[in-house]
Each structure stands twice: as C-alpha cells, then as structure tokens.
Amino acid sequence: MRRESPCPLLSGTENELSLRVDRHRIKLTNLNKVLFPADDYTKRDLLNYYDSVAQLMLPHLKDRPLSLKRYPDGIAAEYFFQKDMPANQGSWLRKVKIWSEHNQGPTNYVLVEDRASLLYLTNLGCIDQNPWMSRVNSIDNPDFVLIDLDPYECSYDKIVEAALLVRKVLDSIGLVGYPKTTGGDGMHIYIPLEPIYTYEESRAFAELLARLVITEQPDLFTTPRGVAQRENGRVYFDYLQNGKSKTIAAPYSARAYPHAPVSTPLQWREVKKGLLPAQFTIRDVLERFARSGDLFEGVLKKPQTIEAALERLTSSLKHIS
C-alpha cells in the first residue's frame, strides 16, 4: 500500500523547497540535515518514509490529539516536547482545545488528518508520531487497551514469551489483540475497544489482565513500579500507560533511535523466538508493508466489548487465589 509513484517524494538534492501536497502548499527546510548520525539518514529520508507509509498510517492518527516530541538537530542533540500548538503555527492544521487539569487551562493540540499535516510535522523535527488512545469525538473513552511489555535487562525472546502468554490469556477470555514492535526494545499489544469505557476502566482491565498473565509464569516478570526495585532479566508489564492524555508511538511510526527503527505491526505467527525489532527500519519495511497491507486494520474495524471477558478474567483470578 505504498504510494503509486515509484519515485520518492523528494528525489533531488535541494536543501529547501516548497511543494503542494493535497490542498496545501508546505515549505520543507533543512532537507540535508542528518537526523540519524550512525546511518547518515537525513530529514529528506524521513520525509520520504512518511510519505510512503501515509496511506497506512493516517487512519491510525485521524482524530487523535498528538503530543509532539521535536528533534530539530537529530537524535544525538537536544529535543523538546510541544503539546500546545499556537494558532498562527500552521494555520491550516486542524487543532482542538482540550482542558488540562495539570495546567488548569486549555491546551491547543494538533491533529494529523492528511499527508500534508504529517509531512508538516515531520519537517518540524517530529521523528515519531505519538497520538492519544482516544479520538476527539470520544476523548474520555479510549478505543483500545494498551498492553505495554518492557524489557528490564532481558532479551527480546523474553518479550516474545510474555506476548505469547498475553495472547493465551486473551484467547481464554474471548478477546483479540494485535501485536507490534514498539520501535524500541519492547512490544505493544492493542486490544480494540468500543469507545464506551473510561480510561479508568481500561486501566483496571489491563491491571487484572497483568495479574493473570503474571500468575501464569511469575519468574518471567518483574512487578515493582519503581525502576530501582525491578529484577534484572525480566519483563515489566506496564498497564499504567492506559490513561487520558498519555500517548504511544503510532503503528508505522519511525522512532528516534539509531538505525531509524519503525514501530511495526506483526502477525502472531511472527511473534516467535528470534524476532528482533531492529530488523524493521525506514530502509527495510516498505517492501514488507507493500506486501502485508495494514496488519492493524482490525484495531480500527473490529472493536470489542469487555463485560464477558471481565467476568472470565475475574473468575480465573478467584480460582487462583
């Protein structure tokens, strides 16, 4: 599902240019700036990557507020966060005001609705795209539960083992999850939801799921929330990421690590010993995506309710205790 044109969007050597994308004219600057020093990948390379995957990625970004993490001078230099987008910055960009309890005022979040807005934000130095887990029309109701498996000084094979345990439990309670690499050294599993549950309910569900999964193989996991108390060589099941205004790297997002890895949707048959997230980079994944299409389509089109699954989950935990 790449763009039909066999040529990259930016094939020249200009350091700056203006072009029309969709209905908008955007100015792209510092195209020769190296963002990934170990690989000499430039801003041009990153823009070409996002242009190629836009058709796959945009449905997963649509209507979701974004928290921007900007790397104006690449991954080896200073970065900064931006949540509030001034009205005069990209005046044509879609923005939405959301009340912030932390700031006790509205925050003007930007949304990515089309190729032009995706490329505009990439040009600002947004290497990865980090959307909310809910959409603006149901902002208090996430449309997936996030299972976030993080390694604590352990191999990726242990992350795979933990993910397969999650799948086993999901099968037993009648739910479907969709795995992807984080683009870092962990794994995400999305459990699509009807957007009718609160963030508190989704987090409570993830916590109960974590308890049951950990009970299956306690020596695989480390449970303390404090990093200093965690045991080496184990997997941390982070259910606390399920929260309003918290963000997660989107499917197909590049990540700000050496070699430009990509958060890559997987088929469950690929989640096996020997899987390495480093094999998915902006230079390697385009052929894969052209073959596979959107492996996360079910996250968009197959929402689930959790009442029956919650009963099964609670029953299983009672039997264990």
Phi and psi restraints in degrees (value plus and minus 20) as a CYANA .aco file:
   2 ARG   PHI     -96.1   -56.1
   2 ARG   PSI     147.9   187.9
   3 ARG   PHI     -77.3   -37.3
   3 ARG   PSI     126.9   166.9
   4 GLU   PHI     -84.9   -44.9
   4 GLU   PSI     -52.0   -12.0
   5 SER   PHI     -87.2   -47.2
   5 SER   PSI     110.9   150.9
   6 PRO   PHI     -94.7   -54.7
   6 PRO   PSI     -31.4     8.6
   7 CYS   PHI    -114.6   -74.6
   7 CYS   PSI     124.4   164.4
   8 PRO   PHI     -87.0   -47.0
   8 PRO   PSI     136.9   176.9
   9 LEU   PHI     -78.3   -38.3
   9 LEU   PSI     -61.5   -21.5
  10 LEU   PHI    -139.3   -99.3
  10 LEU   PSI      78.0   118.0
  11 SER   PHI    -127.0   -87.0
  11 SER   PSI     -26.0    14.0
  12 GLY   PHI    -109.2   -69.2
  12 GLY   PSI    -181.2  -141.2
  13 THR   PHI    -140.0  -100.0
  13 THR   PSI     -14.8    25.2
  14 GLU   PHI     -79.6   -39.6
  14 GLU   PSI     125.3   165.3
  15 ASN   PHI    -108.4   -68.4
  15 ASN   PSI     -32.9     7.1
  16 GLU   PHI    -175.2  -135.2
  16 GLU   PSI     120.4   160.4
  17 LEU   PHI    -180.3  -140.3
  17 LEU   PSI     144.2   184.2
  18 SER   PHI    -140.6  -100.6
  18 SER   PSI     113.7   153.7
  19 LEU   PHI    -166.1  -126.1
  19 LEU   PSI     137.3   177.3
  20 ARG   PHI    -111.9   -71.9
  20 ARG   PSI     105.6   145.6
  21 VAL   PHI    -145.7  -105.7
  21 VAL   PSI     104.0   144.0
  22 ASP   PHI      35.6    75.6
  22 ASP   PSI    -143.1  -103.1
  23 ARG   PHI    -120.9   -80.9
  23 ARG   PSI     -12.1    27.9
  24 HIS   PHI    -142.0  -102.0
  24 HIS   PSI     126.8   166.8
  25 ARG   PHI    -119.2   -79.2
  25 ARG   PSI     104.2   144.2
  26 ILE   PHI    -143.2  -103.2
  26 ILE   PSI     124.5   164.5
  27 LYS   PHI    -120.2   -80.2
  27 LYS   PSI     104.4   144.4
  28 LEU   PHI    -128.8   -88.8
  28 LEU   PSI     109.3   149.3
  29 THR   PHI    -145.4  -105.4
  29 THR   PSI     140.6   180.6
  30 ASN   PHI      31.3    71.3
  30 ASN   PSI      23.9    63.9
  31 LEU   PHI     -85.5   -45.5
  31 LEU   PSI     -43.7    -3.7
  32 ASN   PHI    -112.3   -72.3
  32 ASN   PSI     -18.2    21.8
  33 LYS   PHI     -88.0   -48.0
  33 LYS   PSI     110.4   150.4
  34 VAL   PHI     -99.3   -59.3
  34 VAL   PSI     101.0   141.0
  35 LEU   PHI    -117.1   -77.1
  35 LEU   PSI     -49.0    -9.0
  36 PHE   PHI    -140.9  -100.9
  36 PHE   PSI      69.9   109.9
  37 PRO   PHI     -79.0   -39.0
  37 PRO   PSI     -57.1   -17.1
  38 ALA   PHI     -85.3   -45.3
  38 ALA   PSI     -41.7    -1.7
  39 ASP   PHI    -138.7   -98.7
  39 ASP   PSI     -25.6    14.4
  40 ASP   PHI      40.3    80.3
  40 ASP   PSI       8.5    48.5
  41 TYR   PHI     -97.5   -57.5
  41 TYR   PSI     111.1   151.1
  42 THR   PHI    -122.7   -82.7
  42 THR   PSI     154.8   194.8
  43 LYS   PHI     -80.2   -40.2
  43 LYS   PSI     -55.1   -15.1
  44 ARG   PHI     -78.4   -38.4
  44 ARG   PSI     -64.7   -24.7
  45 ASP   PHI     -80.8   -40.8
  45 ASP   PSI     -61.5   -21.5
  46 LEU   PHI     -88.6   -48.6
  46 LEU   PSI     -62.0   -22.0
  47 LEU   PHI     -82.2   -42.2
  47 LEU   PSI     -61.5   -21.5
  48 ASN   PHI     -83.5   -43.5
  48 ASN   PSI     -58.3   -18.3
  49 TYR   PHI     -81.7   -41.7
  49 TYR   PSI     -72.0   -32.0
  50 TYR   PHI     -85.1   -45.1
  50 TYR   PSI     -53.8   -13.8
  51 ASP   PHI     -83.5   -43.5
  51 ASP   PSI     -57.1   -17.1
  52 SER   PHI     -90.3   -50.3
  52 SER   PSI     -53.7   -13.7
  53 VAL   PHI    -121.1   -81.1
  53 VAL   PSI     -15.9    24.1
  54 ALA   PHI     -75.3   -35.3
  54 ALA   PSI     -61.5   -21.5
  55 GLN   PHI     -80.9   -40.9
  55 GLN   PSI     -54.7   -14.7
  56 LEU   PHI     -98.3   -58.3
  56 LEU   PSI     -59.6   -19.6
  57 MET   PHI    -101.5   -61.5
  57 MET   PSI     -57.3   -17.3
  58 LEU   PHI     -77.4   -37.4
  58 LEU   PSI     -59.8   -19.8
  59 PRO   PHI     -80.1   -40.1
  59 PRO   PSI     -45.1    -5.1
  60 HIS   PHI    -105.2   -65.2
  60 HIS   PSI     -32.5     7.5
  61 LEU   PHI    -122.0   -82.0
  61 LEU   PSI     -44.0    -4.0
  62 LYS   PHI     -74.3   -34.3
  62 LYS   PSI     112.0   152.0
  63 ASP   PHI      48.1    88.1
  63 ASP   PSI      -7.9    32.1
  64 ARG   PHI    -126.8   -86.8
  64 ARG   PSI     105.8   145.8
  65 PRO   PHI     -79.9   -39.9
  65 PRO   PSI     127.2   167.2
  66 LEU   PHI    -136.5   -96.5
  66 LEU   PSI     120.2   160.2
  67 SER   PHI    -120.7   -80.7
  67 SER   PSI     101.3   141.3
  68 LEU   PHI    -110.4   -70.4
  68 LEU   PSI     112.8   152.8
  69 LYS   PHI    -138.7   -98.7
  69 LYS   PSI      91.1   131.1
  70 ARG   PHI    -127.5   -87.5
  70 ARG   PSI     111.3   151.3
  71 TYR   PHI    -137.0   -97.0
  71 TYR   PSI      57.3    97.3
  72 PRO   PHI     -82.4   -42.4
  72 PRO   PSI     -45.7    -5.7
  73 ASP   PHI    -140.1  -100.1
  73 ASP   PSI       4.5    44.5
  74 GLY   PHI      72.1   112.1
  74 GLY   PSI     156.2   196.2
  75 ILE   PHI     -93.3   -53.3
  75 ILE   PSI     -36.8     3.2
  76 ALA   PHI    -109.2   -69.2
  76 ALA   PSI     -25.1    14.9
  77 ALA   PHI    -131.2   -91.2
  77 ALA   PSI    -196.8  -156.8
  78 GLU   PHI     -86.4   -46.4
  78 GLU   PSI     123.6   163.6
  79 TYR   PHI    -142.5  -102.5
  79 TYR   PSI     149.0   189.0
  80 PHE   PHI    -168.6  -128.6
  80 PHE   PSI     137.7   177.7
  81 PHE   PHI    -117.8   -77.8
  81 PHE   PSI     126.7   166.7
  82 GLN   PHI    -162.1  -122.1
  82 GLN   PSI      97.3   137.3
  83 LYS   PHI    -123.6   -83.6
  83 LYS   PSI     -61.4   -21.4
  84 ASP   PHI    -107.2   -67.2
  84 ASP   PSI     101.9   141.9
  85 MET   PHI    -124.7   -84.7
  85 MET   PSI      93.4   133.4
  86 PRO   PHI     -76.4   -36.4
  86 PRO   PSI     126.9   166.9
  87 ALA   PHI     -80.8   -40.8
  87 ALA   PSI     -50.0   -10.0
  88 ASN   PHI    -108.0   -68.0
  88 ASN   PSI     -21.3    18.7
  89 GLN   PHI    -114.8   -74.8
  89 GLN   PSI      96.7   136.7
  90 GLY   PHI      35.4    75.4
  90 GLY   PSI      43.0    83.0
  91 SER   PHI     -76.7   -36.7
  91 SER   PSI     -44.5    -4.5
  92 TRP   PHI    -104.9   -64.9
  92 TRP   PSI     -31.7     8.3
  93 LEU   PHI     -86.4   -46.4
  93 LEU   PSI     125.2   165.2
  94 ARG   PHI     -96.3   -56.3
  94 ARG   PSI     112.0   152.0
  95 LYS   PHI    -152.8  -112.8
  95 LYS   PSI     135.7   175.7
  96 VAL   PHI    -162.0  -122.0
  96 VAL   PSI     116.5   156.5
  97 LYS   PHI    -108.9   -68.9
  97 LYS   PSI     107.3   147.3
  98 ILE   PHI    -148.5  -108.5
  98 ILE   PSI     112.2   152.2
  99 TRP   PHI     -85.9   -45.9
  99 TRP   PSI     113.0   153.0
 100 SER   PHI    -129.2   -89.2
 100 SER   PSI      97.4   137.4
 101 GLU   PHI     -85.0   -45.0
 101 GLU   PSI     -55.7   -15.7
 102 HIS   PHI     -83.1   -43.1
 102 HIS   PSI     -65.5   -25.5
 103 ASN   PHI    -112.0   -72.0
 103 ASN   PSI     -29.0    11.0
 104 GLN   PHI      33.2    73.2
 104 GLN   PSI      28.0    68.0
 105 GLY   PHI    -193.6  -153.6
 105 GLY   PSI     152.4   192.4
 106 PRO   PHI     -98.4   -58.4
 106 PRO   PSI     125.0   165.0
 107 THR   PHI    -133.0   -93.0
 107 THR   PSI     113.4   153.4
 108 ASN   PHI    -112.7   -72.7
 108 ASN   PSI      71.8   111.8
 109 TYR   PHI    -103.0   -63.0
 109 TYR   PSI     126.9   166.9
 110 VAL   PHI    -118.0   -78.0
 110 VAL   PSI     131.8   171.8
 111 LEU   PHI    -144.5  -104.5
 111 LEU   PSI     127.9   167.9
 112 VAL   PHI    -120.5   -80.5
 112 VAL   PSI      95.0   135.0
 113 GLU   PHI    -133.8   -93.8
 113 GLU   PSI     -35.6     4.4
 114 ASP   PHI    -178.4  -138.4
 114 ASP   PSI     157.3   197.3
 115 ARG   PHI     -79.1   -39.1
 115 ARG   PSI     -60.9   -20.9
 116 ALA   PHI     -79.9   -39.9
 116 ALA   PSI     -65.2   -25.2
 117 SER   PHI     -89.9   -49.9
 117 SER   PSI     -54.8   -14.8
 118 LEU   PHI     -82.7   -42.7
 118 LEU   PSI     -64.7   -24.7
 119 LEU   PHI     -90.9   -50.9
 119 LEU   PSI     -55.7   -15.7
 120 TYR   PHI     -79.4   -39.4
 120 TYR   PSI     -67.5   -27.5
 121 LEU   PHI     -88.7   -48.7
 121 LEU   PSI     -56.3   -16.3
 122 THR   PHI     -81.0   -41.0
 122 THR   PSI     -60.3   -20.3
 123 ASN   PHI     -83.6   -43.6
 123 ASN   PSI     -46.7    -6.7
 124 LEU   PHI     -94.8   -54.8
 124 LEU   PSI     -25.5    14.5
 125 GLY   PHI      79.2   119.2
 125 GLY   PSI      -5.0    35.0
 126 CYS   PHI    -100.8   -60.8
 126 CYS   PSI      76.7   116.7
 127 ILE   PHI     -91.7   -51.7
 127 ILE   PSI     -63.0   -23.0
 128 ASP   PHI    -134.2   -94.2
 128 ASP   PSI     140.2   180.2
 129 GLN   PHI    -134.0   -94.0
 129 GLN   PSI     102.8   142.8
 130 ASN   PHI    -143.7  -103.7
 130 ASN   PSI      69.6   109.6
 131 PRO   PHI    -109.1   -69.1
 131 PRO   PSI     143.0   183.0
 132 TRP   PHI     -87.0   -47.0
 132 TRP   PSI     148.7   188.7
 133 MET   PHI    -114.6   -74.6
 133 MET   PSI     -14.0    26.0
 134 SER   PHI    -153.3  -113.3
 134 SER   PSI     145.1   185.1
 135 ARG   PHI    -128.4   -88.4
 135 ARG   PSI     141.6   181.6
 136 VAL   PHI     -81.3   -41.3
 136 VAL   PSI     -49.5    -9.5
 137 ASN   PHI    -100.2   -60.2
 137 ASN   PSI     -29.8    10.2
 138 SER   PHI    -164.4  -124.4
 138 SER   PSI      34.7    74.7
 139 ILE   PHI     -82.3   -42.3
 139 ILE   PSI     -47.2    -7.2
 140 ASP   PHI    -111.0   -71.0
 140 ASP   PSI     -17.2    22.8
 141 ASN   PHI    -149.2  -109.2
 141 ASN   PSI      83.6   123.6
 142 PRO   PHI     -83.7   -43.7
 142 PRO   PSI     133.4   173.4
 143 ASP   PHI    -129.2   -89.2
 143 ASP   PSI      -3.2    36.8
 144 PHE   PHI    -179.9  -139.9
 144 PHE   PSI     132.7   172.7
 145 VAL   PHI    -110.7   -70.7
 145 VAL   PSI     114.0   154.0
 146 LEU   PHI    -118.5   -78.5
 146 LEU   PSI     106.9   146.9
 147 ILE   PHI    -124.7   -84.7
 147 ILE   PSI      95.8   135.8
 148 ASP   PHI    -134.9   -94.9
 148 ASP   PSI      90.3   130.3
 149 LEU   PHI    -124.9   -84.9
 149 LEU   PSI      94.3   134.3
 150 ASP   PHI    -132.4   -92.4
 150 ASP   PSI     116.6   156.6
 151 PRO   PHI    -100.1   -60.1
 151 PRO   PSI     123.2   163.2
 152 TYR   PHI    -141.7  -101.7
 152 TYR   PSI      71.9   111.9
 153 GLU   PHI      34.8    74.8
 153 GLU   PSI      26.7    66.7
 154 CYS   PHI    -154.8  -114.8
 154 CYS   PSI     145.7   185.7
 155 SER   PHI     -96.8   -56.8
 155 SER   PSI     143.2   183.2
 156 TYR   PHI     -88.8   -48.8
 156 TYR   PSI     -43.3    -3.3
 157 ASP   PHI     -80.0   -40.0
 157 ASP   PSI     -52.3   -12.3
 158 LYS   PHI     -93.1   -53.1
 158 LYS   PSI     -53.6   -13.6
 159 ILE   PHI     -82.1   -42.1
 159 ILE   PSI     -62.4   -22.4
 160 VAL   PHI     -80.4   -40.4
 160 VAL   PSI     -65.7   -25.7
 161 GLU   PHI     -79.5   -39.5
 161 GLU   PSI     -62.3   -22.3
 162 ALA   PHI     -86.4   -46.4
 162 ALA   PSI     -61.1   -21.1
 163 ALA   PHI     -83.0   -43.0
 163 ALA   PSI     -60.0   -20.0
 164 LEU   PHI     -87.9   -47.9
 164 LEU   PSI     -51.9   -11.9
 165 LEU   PHI     -86.5   -46.5
 165 LEU   PSI     -60.7   -20.7
 166 VAL   PHI     -79.2   -39.2
 166 VAL   PSI     -65.2   -25.2
 167 ARG   PHI     -82.2   -42.2
 167 ARG   PSI     -61.3   -21.3
 168 LYS   PHI     -79.1   -39.1
 168 LYS   PSI     -63.6   -23.6
 169 VAL   PHI     -89.1   -49.1
 169 VAL   PSI     -61.3   -21.3
 170 LEU   PHI     -79.9   -39.9
 170 LEU   PSI     -63.1   -23.1
 171 ASP   PHI     -78.2   -38.2
 171 ASP   PSI     -60.9   -20.9
 172 SER   PHI     -89.8   -49.8
 172 SER   PSI     -43.8    -3.8
 173 ILE   PHI    -126.8   -86.8
 173 ILE   PSI     -14.4    25.6
 174 GLY   PHI      63.0   103.0
 174 GLY   PSI       8.1    48.1
 175 LEU   PHI    -140.2  -100.2
 175 LEU   PSI     137.3   177.3
 176 VAL   PHI    -133.6   -93.6
 176 VAL   PSI     114.9   154.9
 177 GLY   PHI    -141.3  -101.3
 177 GLY   PSI     136.4   176.4
 178 TYR   PHI    -143.7  -103.7
 178 TYR   PSI      99.5   139.5
 179 PRO   PHI    -112.3   -72.3
 179 PRO   PSI     130.6   170.6
 180 LYS   PHI    -170.0  -130.0
 180 LYS   PSI     133.9   173.9
 181 THR   PHI     -89.9   -49.9
 181 THR   PSI     133.5   173.5
 182 THR   PHI    -100.1   -60.1
 182 THR   PSI     -36.7     3.3
 183 GLY   PHI      70.0   110.0
 183 GLY   PSI     -35.4     4.6
 184 GLY   PHI    -122.7   -82.7
 184 GLY   PSI    -149.9  -109.9
 185 ASP   PHI    -134.2   -94.2
 185 ASP   PSI      -3.0    37.0
 186 GLY   PHI    -138.1   -98.1
 186 GLY   PSI    -185.1  -145.1
 187 MET   PHI    -162.0  -122.0
 187 MET   PSI     122.3   162.3
 188 HIS   PHI    -129.8   -89.8
 188 HIS   PSI     123.2   163.2
 189 ILE   PHI    -146.2  -106.2
 189 ILE   PSI     101.7   141.7
 190 TYR   PHI    -116.4   -76.4
 190 TYR   PSI     111.0   151.0
 191 ILE   PHI    -130.3   -90.3
 191 ILE   PSI      81.0   121.0
 192 PRO   PHI     -84.1   -44.1
 192 PRO   PSI     120.5   160.5
 193 LEU   PHI    -145.7  -105.7
 193 LEU   PSI     129.0   169.0
 194 GLU   PHI     -84.1   -44.1
 194 GLU   PSI     115.1   155.1
 195 PRO   PHI     -98.2   -58.2
 195 PRO   PSI      43.4    83.4
 196 ILE   PHI    -144.4  -104.4
 196 ILE   PSI     -19.3    20.7
 197 TYR   PHI    -129.3   -89.3
 197 TYR   PSI     131.2   171.2
 198 THR   PHI     -99.1   -59.1
 198 THR   PSI     146.2   186.2
 199 TYR   PHI     -82.4   -42.4
 199 TYR   PSI     -56.3   -16.3
 200 GLU   PHI     -82.6   -42.6
 200 GLU   PSI     -59.9   -19.9
 201 GLU   PHI     -88.6   -48.6
 201 GLU   PSI     -59.5   -19.5
 202 SER   PHI     -87.3   -47.3
 202 SER   PSI     -59.2   -19.2
 203 ARG   PHI     -87.5   -47.5
 203 ARG   PSI     -60.9   -20.9
 204 ALA   PHI     -83.5   -43.5
 204 ALA   PSI     -59.1   -19.1
 205 PHE   PHI     -83.9   -43.9
 205 PHE   PSI     -64.5   -24.5
 206 ALA   PHI     -82.3   -42.3
 206 ALA   PSI     -56.1   -16.1
 207 GLU   PHI     -86.6   -46.6
 207 GLU   PSI     -64.0   -24.0
 208 LEU   PHI     -82.8   -42.8
 208 LEU   PSI     -60.3   -20.3
 209 LEU   PHI     -82.4   -42.4
 209 LEU   PSI     -62.3   -22.3
 210 ALA   PHI     -80.2   -40.2
 210 ALA   PSI     -63.0   -23.0
 211 ARG   PHI     -81.5   -41.5
 211 ARG   PSI     -62.1   -22.1
 212 LEU   PHI     -89.6   -49.6
 212 LEU   PSI     -62.3   -22.3
 213 VAL   PHI     -82.4   -42.4
 213 VAL   PSI     -64.6   -24.6
 214 ILE   PHI     -85.5   -45.5
 214 ILE   PSI     -55.3   -15.3
 215 THR   PHI     -82.0   -42.0
 215 THR   PSI     -52.7   -12.7
 216 GLU   PHI     -82.1   -42.1
 216 GLU   PSI     -56.8   -16.8
 217 GLN   PHI    -173.2  -133.2
 217 GLN   PSI      56.5    96.5
 218 PRO   PHI     -82.4   -42.4
 218 PRO   PSI     -49.1    -9.1
 219 ASP   PHI     -96.3   -56.3
 219 ASP   PSI     -23.1    16.9
 220 LEU   PHI    -107.9   -67.9
 220 LEU   PSI     -40.7    -0.7
 221 PHE   PHI    -136.6   -96.6
 221 PHE   PSI     134.9   174.9
 222 THR   PHI    -139.5   -99.5
 222 THR   PSI     114.9   154.9
 223 THR   PHI    -129.2   -89.2
 223 THR   PSI     -41.3    -1.3
 224 PRO   PHI     -79.8   -39.8
 224 PRO   PSI     121.0   161.0
 225 ARG   PHI     -92.2   -52.2
 225 ARG   PSI     -55.1   -15.1
 226 GLY   PHI     -92.7   -52.7
 226 GLY   PSI     108.0   148.0
 227 VAL   PHI     -79.2   -39.2
 227 VAL   PSI     -59.1   -19.1
 228 ALA   PHI     -84.2   -44.2
 228 ALA   PSI     -43.8    -3.8
 229 GLN   PHI    -111.8   -71.8
 229 GLN   PSI     -25.6    14.4
 230 ARG   PHI     -95.3   -55.3
 230 ARG   PSI     130.7   170.7
 231 GLU   PHI    -110.3   -70.3
 231 GLU   PSI     115.4   155.4
 232 ASN   PHI     -84.1   -44.1
 232 ASN   PSI     132.4   172.4
 233 GLY   PHI      57.3    97.3
 233 GLY   PSI       1.2    41.2
 234 ARG   PHI    -153.2  -113.2
 234 ARG   PSI     153.9   193.9
 235 VAL   PHI    -127.4   -87.4
 235 VAL   PSI     115.7   155.7
 236 TYR   PHI    -120.6   -80.6
 236 TYR   PSI     102.3   142.3
 237 PHE   PHI    -111.6   -71.6
 237 PHE   PSI      81.7   121.7
 238 ASP   PHI    -116.4   -76.4
 238 ASP   PSI      77.1   117.1
 239 TYR   PHI    -110.2   -70.2
 239 TYR   PSI     -30.1     9.9
 240 LEU   PHI     -94.0   -54.0
 240 LEU   PSI     -30.1     9.9
 241 GLN   PHI     -86.2   -46.2
 241 GLN   PSI     -37.2     2.8
 242 ASN   PHI     -98.5   -58.5
 242 ASN   PSI      73.2   113.2
 243 GLY   PHI    -181.0  -141.0
 243 GLY   PSI     129.8   169.8
 244 LYS   PHI     -80.7   -40.7
 244 LYS   PSI     115.5   155.5
 245 SER   PHI      56.3    96.3
 245 SER   PSI     -26.5    13.5
 246 LYS   PHI     -96.0   -56.0
 246 LYS   PSI     128.2   168.2
 247 THR   PHI    -143.7  -103.7
 247 THR   PSI     144.9   184.9
 248 ILE   PHI    -165.2  -125.2
 248 ILE   PSI     126.7   166.7
 249 ALA   PHI     -79.9   -39.9
 249 ALA   PSI     107.0   147.0
 250 ALA   PHI     -89.6   -49.6
 250 ALA   PSI     134.4   174.4
 251 PRO   PHI     -75.3   -35.3
 251 PRO   PSI     118.5   158.5
 252 TYR   PHI      56.5    96.5
 252 TYR   PSI     -15.8    24.2
 253 SER   PHI     -95.3   -55.3
 253 SER   PSI     115.2   155.2
 254 ALA   PHI     -89.3   -49.3
 254 ALA   PSI     138.3   178.3
 255 ARG   PHI    -144.7  -104.7
 255 ARG   PSI     133.5   173.5
 256 ALA   PHI    -107.0   -67.0
 256 ALA   PSI      40.8    80.8
 257 TYR   PHI    -148.7  -108.7
 257 TYR   PSI     141.8   181.8
 258 PRO   PHI     -74.5   -34.5
 258 PRO   PSI     123.3   163.3
 259 HIS   PHI      56.8    96.8
 259 HIS   PSI     -14.8    25.2
 260 ALA   PHI      33.7    73.7
 260 ALA   PSI      39.8    79.8
 261 PRO   PHI     -88.6   -48.6
 261 PRO   PSI     141.5   181.5
 262 VAL   PHI    -144.5  -104.5
 262 VAL   PSI     117.3   157.3
 263 SER   PHI     -92.9   -52.9
 263 SER   PSI      86.1   126.1
 264 THR   PHI    -133.8   -93.8
 264 THR   PSI      99.4   139.4
 265 PRO   PHI     -79.6   -39.6
 265 PRO   PSI     124.0   164.0
 266 LEU   PHI    -144.6  -104.6
 266 LEU   PSI     134.8   174.8
 267 GLN   PHI    -106.8   -66.8
 267 GLN   PSI     129.2   169.2
 268 TRP   PHI     -80.9   -40.9
 268 TRP   PSI     -50.4   -10.4
 269 ARG   PHI     -87.0   -47.0
 269 ARG   PSI     -37.3     2.7
 270 GLU   PHI    -103.4   -63.4
 270 GLU   PSI     -35.7     4.3
 271 VAL   PHI    -102.6   -62.6
 271 VAL   PSI      68.2   108.2
 272 LYS   PHI    -171.1  -131.1
 272 LYS   PSI     147.0   187.0
 273 LYS   PHI     -74.7   -34.7
 273 LYS   PSI     115.7   155.7
 274 GLY   PHI      79.8   119.8
 274 GLY   PSI     -32.5     7.5
 275 LEU   PHI     -83.4   -43.4
 275 LEU   PSI     112.7   152.7
 276 LEU   PHI    -149.7  -109.7
 276 LEU   PSI     101.2   141.2
 277 PRO   PHI     -83.4   -43.4
 277 PRO   PSI     -42.6    -2.6
 278 ALA   PHI     -86.7   -46.7
 278 ALA   PSI     -32.5     7.5
 279 GLN   PHI     -96.4   -56.4
 279 GLN   PSI     -29.0    11.0
 280 PHE   PHI    -129.9   -89.9
 280 PHE   PSI      82.9   122.9
 281 THR   PHI    -149.0  -109.0
 281 THR   PSI     150.7   190.7
 282 ILE   PHI     -82.2   -42.2
 282 ILE   PSI     -40.6    -0.6
 283 ARG   PHI    -109.5   -69.5
 283 ARG   PSI     -36.5     3.5
 284 ASP   PHI    -128.4   -88.4
 284 ASP   PSI     -41.1    -1.1
 285 VAL   PHI    -111.1   -71.1
 285 VAL   PSI     -34.8     5.2
 286 LEU   PHI     -84.1   -44.1
 286 LEU   PSI     -61.1   -21.1
 287 GLU   PHI     -82.7   -42.7
 287 GLU   PSI     -61.5   -21.5
 288 ARG   PHI     -79.2   -39.2
 288 ARG   PSI     -68.3   -28.3
 289 PHE   PHI     -85.5   -45.5
 289 PHE   PSI     -54.1   -14.1
 290 ALA   PHI     -83.9   -43.9
 290 ALA   PSI     -54.7   -14.7
 291 ARG   PHI     -98.2   -58.2
 291 ARG   PSI     -64.3   -24.3
 292 SER   PHI    -106.3   -66.3
 292 SER   PSI     -44.8    -4.8
 293 GLY   PHI      46.2    86.2
 293 GLY   PSI    -176.8  -136.8
 294 ASP   PHI    -110.5   -70.5
 294 ASP   PSI      80.3   120.3
 295 LEU   PHI     -90.1   -50.1
 295 LEU   PSI     -30.6     9.4
 296 PHE   PHI    -121.1   -81.1
 296 PHE   PSI      -4.2    35.8
 297 GLU   PHI     -79.1   -39.1
 297 GLU   PSI     -55.2   -15.2
 298 GLY   PHI     -82.4   -42.4
 298 GLY   PSI     -48.5    -8.5
 299 VAL   PHI     -82.9   -42.9
 299 VAL   PSI     -53.7   -13.7
 300 LEU   PHI    -103.6   -63.6
 300 LEU   PSI     -55.4   -15.4
 301 LYS   PHI    -131.8   -91.8
 301 LYS   PSI     -25.5    14.5
 302 LYS   PHI    -149.1  -109.1
 302 LYS   PSI      42.2    82.2
 303 PRO   PHI     -85.8   -45.8
 303 PRO   PSI     133.2   173.2
 304 GLN   PHI    -147.6  -107.6
 304 GLN   PSI     134.7   174.7
 305 THR   PHI    -119.9   -79.9
 305 THR   PSI     138.2   178.2
 306 ILE   PHI    -140.4  -100.4
 306 ILE   PSI     -15.7    24.3
 307 GLU   PHI     -79.4   -39.4
 307 GLU   PSI     -70.2   -30.2
 308 ALA   PHI     -85.6   -45.6
 308 ALA   PSI     -60.7   -20.7
 309 ALA   PHI     -84.0   -44.0
 309 ALA   PSI     -57.5   -17.5
 310 LEU   PHI     -85.3   -45.3
 310 LEU   PSI     -58.8   -18.8
 311 GLU   PHI     -82.2   -42.2
 311 GLU   PSI     -65.3   -25.3
 312 ARG   PHI     -84.0   -44.0
 312 ARG   PSI     -60.8   -20.8
 313 LEU   PHI     -84.0   -44.0
 313 LEU   PSI     -66.3   -26.3
 314 THR   PHI     -84.2   -44.2
 314 THR   PSI     -60.1   -20.1
 315 SER   PHI     -82.8   -42.8
 315 SER   PSI     -62.9   -22.9
 316 SER   PHI     -83.2   -43.2
 316 SER   PSI     -61.1   -21.1
 317 LEU   PHI     -87.0   -47.0
 317 LEU   PSI     -56.3   -16.3
 318 LYS   PHI     -84.0   -44.0
 318 LYS   PSI     -60.8   -20.8
 319 HIS   PHI     -84.0   -44.0
 319 HIS   PSI     -54.3   -14.3
 320 ILE   PHI     -92.0   -52.0
 320 ILE   PSI     -62.9   -22.9
